[in-house]
Amino acid sequence: MGKKKHEHHGGAWKVAYADFVTAMMALFMVLWISAQDQEILIATSRYFQNPFSTPMDRTYGVMAGDKDGGGGVKQGDSPESTVVDMAFLHQLANDLYRLLDVQKVAEDEKPIDISVINEGLRITVFNRREQPFFLKDSAVFTRWGELVVQNLAWLMDRYNMAVVIESYTADSFRSGSANYGPWELSGDRANAMRRGLVHYALDPEKIDRVTAYVSPAPKDVPPDEADLNQRVEISLIMKRSKN
């Protein structure tokens, strides 16, 4: 008897399998994109509409209630952020909120606010009466302040970002000394933030600028309740490649 010849079925099954894998990958990508924040969805859509130009024409606030007012979307001028940058910054902000455990605090009582700006991320720490960042009329951190500085330093040191520190103090501050007023207090608080971040392991080379400001009290608000005038803003500026 002659040997039975084996039938050859060709490579059609390989093509079918490749099509199946491609379809599953496409489904995975659609599900993943659908689960992202609205801002990332918009940015991704713009990227695929025109992948060779900057996909963003404005910046997006991580949270409502920033100093530019209200909603989650903030207008900006000529942002350079890419889709990847936006996703990274939002994730960085969410990580910080989780570390400090302030997600459930009422919006008008939040001790910290984070927003995405053109250049990176802005972190505003308020010296609120209910949860002060500094001891009264001083540049000494409270226990909450120490916790915030420690977590900020740990997070900042992980990324290649320049740090800008700006302190704001109300012009209503009076120390009882002619040689120590709101400007001195604001400067001391700015430097206290700088020293604290460096103490908790932030590379001092990453600190680009430290500035102090004095703000007039807003109308119809008692000076000791003007939380917006008692704050420290830390801007994290993304360092972009020159290539």
C-alpha positions as MATLAB code, in Angstrom:
seq = 'MGKKKHEHHGGAWKVAYADFVTAMMALFMVLWISAQDQEILIATSRYFQNPFSTPMDRTYGVMAGDKDGGGGVKQGDSPESTVVDMAFLHQLANDLYRLLDVQKVAEDEKPIDISVINEGLRITVFNRREQPFFLKDSAVFTRWGELVVQNLAWLMDRYNMAVVIESYTADSFRSGSANYGPWELSGDRANAMRRGLVHYALDPEKIDRVTAYVSPAPKDVPPDEADLNQRVEISLIMKRSKN';
ca = [
       0.000    0.000    0.000;
       1.269    3.460   -0.792;
       1.760    6.060    1.905;
      -1.224    8.285    2.564;
      -0.495   11.822    1.664;
      -1.275   14.474    4.337;
      -3.500   17.264    3.153;
      -2.120   20.799    3.427;
      -4.599   23.458    4.575;
      -2.416   26.466    3.825;
      -2.064   29.576    6.005;
      -5.641   30.844    5.933;
      -6.087   30.139    9.659;
      -3.143   32.432   10.420;
      -4.809   35.313    8.617;
      -8.067   34.697   10.482;
      -6.250   34.550   13.805;
      -4.379   37.787   13.053;
      -7.689   39.492   12.230;
      -9.158   38.242   15.514;
      -6.195   39.539   17.548;
      -6.365   42.917   15.774;
     -10.094   43.189   16.512;
      -9.516   42.361   20.189;
      -6.766   44.974   20.440;
      -9.026   47.584   18.840;
     -11.805   46.697   21.307;
      -9.361   46.990   24.212;
      -8.205   50.425   23.039;
     -11.791   51.664   22.649;
     -12.713   50.454   26.146;
      -9.554   51.981   27.654;
     -10.067   55.368   25.982;
     -13.749   55.391   26.981;
     -12.727   54.984   30.626;
     -10.519   58.075   30.624;
     -11.373   61.579   31.817;
     -13.353   63.861   29.501;
     -10.301   66.062   28.998;
      -8.194   63.147   27.762;
     -11.002   62.026   25.449;
     -11.121   65.473   23.867;
      -7.347   65.634   23.529;
      -7.159   62.146   21.992;
      -9.890   62.998   19.515;
      -8.069   66.149   18.436;
      -4.825   64.254   18.056;
      -6.302   61.756   15.585;
      -8.037   64.548   13.692;
      -4.726   66.345   13.212;
      -1.757   64.338   14.571;
       0.885   66.737   13.253;
      -0.173   69.768   15.241;
      -0.507   70.553   18.930;
      -3.676   68.728   20.023;
      -4.652   71.232   22.723;
      -5.835   74.788   22.367;
      -6.457   75.359   26.062;
      -5.560   74.009   29.495;
      -7.746   71.980   31.755;
      -8.128   72.423   35.509;
      -7.908   69.224   37.507;
     -10.520   70.519   39.909;
     -13.150   73.190   39.947;
     -12.683   76.106   42.245;
      -9.235   77.252   41.187;
      -8.291   80.897   41.481;
      -9.306   81.556   37.875;
     -12.843   80.628   38.897;
     -15.337   77.861   38.588;
     -15.438   74.955   36.189;
     -13.044   72.223   35.332;
     -11.956   73.796   32.038;
      -9.720   76.850   31.998;
      -8.808   78.901   28.978;
      -5.103   79.281   28.245;
      -2.805   80.903   25.732;
      -0.906   78.747   23.202;
      -0.410   75.624   25.394;
       2.327   73.230   24.321;
       1.060   70.191   26.229;
       0.739   66.932   24.327;
      -1.845   64.258   24.975;
       0.758   62.262   26.882;
       1.680   65.315   28.971;
      -1.956   65.883   29.900;
      -2.517   62.291   30.972;
       0.700   62.364   33.009;
      -0.201   65.637   34.754;
      -3.706   64.473   35.615;
      -2.319   61.238   37.029;
       0.253   63.183   39.035;
      -2.480   65.387   40.491;
      -4.642   62.389   41.368;
      -1.689   60.695   43.069;
      -1.158   63.769   45.210;
      -4.830   63.993   46.194;
      -4.735   60.353   47.263;
      -1.544   60.844   49.263;
      -3.060   63.766   51.168;
      -6.499   62.136   51.476;
      -8.528   65.277   50.713;
     -10.849   63.950   48.003;
     -13.967   64.067   50.211;
     -13.469   67.574   51.610;
     -16.081   70.156   50.590;
     -14.950   72.257   47.625;
     -14.900   75.589   49.473;
     -13.019   74.032   52.395;
     -10.295   72.177   50.537;
      -6.865   72.948   52.021;
      -5.178   72.253   48.695;
      -6.064   72.836   45.046;
      -4.321   71.428   41.985;
      -4.722   72.567   38.389;
      -3.053   71.796   35.084;
      -1.494   74.897   33.525;
       0.250   75.507   30.201;
       3.681   74.696   31.572;
       2.826   71.882   33.972;
       1.051   71.740   37.311;
       0.110   74.374   39.898;
      -0.381   73.290   43.516;
      -1.999   75.834   45.827;
      -1.874   75.179   49.573;
      -4.222   77.393   51.589;
      -3.559   78.442   55.159;
      -7.186   77.908   56.148;
      -8.468   78.653   59.631;
     -10.002   75.165   59.922;
      -6.859   73.403   58.690;
      -3.903   75.816   58.874;
      -0.701   75.183   56.961;
       1.356   77.472   59.225;
       1.096   78.185   62.925;
      -0.699   81.482   63.527;
       1.229   84.545   62.296;
       4.396   82.514   61.703;
       6.369   80.603   59.076;
       6.370   77.401   61.155;
       4.495   74.444   59.649;
       1.647   72.764   61.466;
       1.558   68.964   61.548;
      -0.666   69.130   58.462;
       1.838   71.467   56.814;
       4.689   69.052   57.497;
       2.670   66.214   55.972;
       1.962   68.244   52.834;
       5.584   69.329   52.388;
       6.854   65.802   52.908;
       4.511   64.332   50.286;
       5.155   67.158   47.828;
       8.916   66.705   48.096;
       8.653   62.958   47.590;
       6.460   63.366   44.521;
       8.420   66.260   42.989;
      11.785   64.560   43.299;
      10.604   61.646   41.162;
      10.190   63.765   38.034;
      12.325   66.096   35.962;
      10.373   69.285   36.647;
      11.461   72.769   37.705;
       9.899   74.111   40.917;
       8.654   77.685   41.402;
       7.510   78.748   44.892;
       5.293   81.790   45.481;
       4.031   82.857   48.907;
       1.022   85.150   49.393;
       0.259   86.916   52.692;
      -2.548   89.385   53.437;
      -1.541   92.996   53.948;
      -3.642   93.033   57.132;
      -0.988   91.094   59.058;
       0.438   92.941   62.062;
       3.136   91.505   64.298;
       3.463   94.334   66.786;
       6.993   95.012   65.544;
       7.839   97.860   63.184;
      10.538   95.674   61.637;
       8.349   92.680   60.868;
       5.316   93.073   58.644;
       3.457   91.158   55.912;
       6.387   91.311   53.470;
       8.735   89.708   55.998;
       6.184   87.031   56.876;
       5.517   86.243   53.210;
       9.243   85.960   52.500;
       9.784   83.723   55.523;
       6.955   81.424   54.459;
       8.298   81.133   50.913;
      11.728   80.202   52.233;
      10.209   77.841   54.789;
       8.586   75.980   51.902;
      11.883   75.879   50.015;
      13.803   74.585   53.032;
      11.097   72.047   53.848;
      11.055   70.572   50.339;
      14.846   70.299   50.309;
      14.823   68.789   53.809;
      12.491   66.055   52.616;
      14.818   65.099   49.759;
      13.877   67.424   46.875;
      16.986   68.181   44.814;
      17.700   71.886   45.479;
      18.828   72.241   41.852;
      15.200   71.772   40.790;
      14.084   74.955   42.577;
      14.011   77.663   39.938;
      12.540   80.650   41.795;
      11.239   81.659   45.231;
       9.025   84.765   45.421;
       7.012   86.540   48.123;
       3.874   88.625   47.579;
       1.522   90.657   49.756;
      -2.156   90.710   48.724;
      -4.789   93.306   49.647;
      -7.780   91.953   51.543;
     -10.838   91.401   49.301;
     -13.836   93.649   49.842;
     -16.649   92.510   52.151;
     -14.514   89.723   53.651;
     -13.055   89.926   57.166;
      -9.225   89.907   56.957;
      -8.894   86.862   59.216;
     -11.232   84.889   56.922;
      -9.544   85.756   53.627;
      -8.051   82.303   53.035;
      -7.170   83.131   49.451;
      -4.693   85.719   50.734;
      -2.935   83.183   52.937;
      -1.464   80.599   50.596;
       1.620   79.122   48.990;
       1.625   78.249   45.302;
       4.060   75.707   43.905;
       4.324   75.445   40.128;
       5.898   72.357   38.605;
       7.257   73.273   35.192;
       7.845   70.464   32.730;
      11.319   70.467   31.200;
      10.933   69.768   27.506;
      13.519   68.304   25.216;
      15.155   70.734   22.789;
      15.348   68.071   20.123;
];
